[in-house]
Amino acid sequence: MKVQTIAEMIEQGATEEEARQANNLFQLLRPCLKVNKVGRFDTTAGDKTVLGLYRTLKHYQSTGAI
């Protein structure tokens, strides 16, 4: 199982700061996350990469949903 790296996040359009924050969030939540065989996380909002999980949580936070 290989999860998305900071370099891969930047290749996908993330800023260096956003990629670093996404990686920090992943490291914090890692014990609670179930990573599937392709390195993504299954959520109620679909399966997510490290960057996708970060952006989803950031969106919910900005809308006041969390």
C-alpha positions as CSV (number, residue, x, y, z in Angstrom):
1,M,0.0,0.0,0.0
2,K,1.5,3.3,-1.1
3,V,0.0,6.5,-0.1
4,Q,0.4,9.8,-2.0
5,T,3.7,11.6,-1.4
6,I,4.2,15.4,-1.1
7,A,5.9,15.4,-4.5
8,E,2.8,13.7,-6.0
9,M,0.5,16.2,-4.4
10,I,2.5,19.0,-5.9
11,E,2.3,17.3,-9.3
12,Q,-1.5,17.2,-8.9
13,G,-1.6,21.0,-8.3
14,A,-1.2,21.5,-4.6
15,T,1.0,24.2,-3.3
16,E,4.0,23.1,-1.2
17,E,2.3,24.4,1.9
18,E,-1.0,22.6,1.1
19,A,0.9,19.4,0.5
20,R,2.8,19.7,3.8
21,Q,-0.4,20.4,5.7
22,A,-2.1,17.4,4.0
23,N,0.8,15.2,4.9
24,N,0.8,16.4,8.5
25,L,-3.0,15.7,8.7
26,F,-2.4,12.2,7.3
27,Q,0.4,11.5,9.9
28,L,-2.0,12.7,12.7
29,L,-4.9,10.6,11.5
30,R,-2.9,7.6,10.3
31,P,-3.7,5.3,13.2
32,C,-7.4,5.7,12.7
33,L,-7.5,5.5,8.9
34,K,-8.0,2.3,6.9
35,V,-5.9,2.6,3.7
36,N,-7.1,0.4,0.8
37,K,-4.9,-1.6,-1.4
38,V,-4.3,1.3,-3.8
39,G,-3.3,3.7,-1.1
40,R,-6.6,5.6,-0.8
41,F,-9.0,6.1,2.1
42,D,-12.7,5.1,1.9
43,T,-14.9,7.8,3.2
44,T,-18.6,8.6,3.0
45,A,-17.7,11.2,0.4
46,G,-15.9,8.6,-1.7
47,D,-12.4,7.2,-1.7
48,K,-9.7,9.9,-1.2
49,T,-6.0,10.4,-1.6
50,V,-4.1,12.2,1.2
51,L,-4.6,15.5,-0.6
52,G,-8.3,14.7,-1.3
53,L,-8.9,13.9,2.3
54,Y,-7.2,17.2,3.4
55,R,-9.2,19.3,0.8
56,T,-12.5,17.6,1.8
57,L,-12.0,18.3,5.5
58,K,-10.9,21.8,4.7
59,H,-14.0,22.4,2.7
60,Y,-16.3,21.0,5.4
61,Q,-14.5,23.2,8.0
62,S,-15.0,26.3,5.8
63,T,-18.7,25.6,5.4
64,G,-19.1,25.2,9.2
65,A,-20.1,21.5,8.8
66,I,-17.4,20.5,11.3
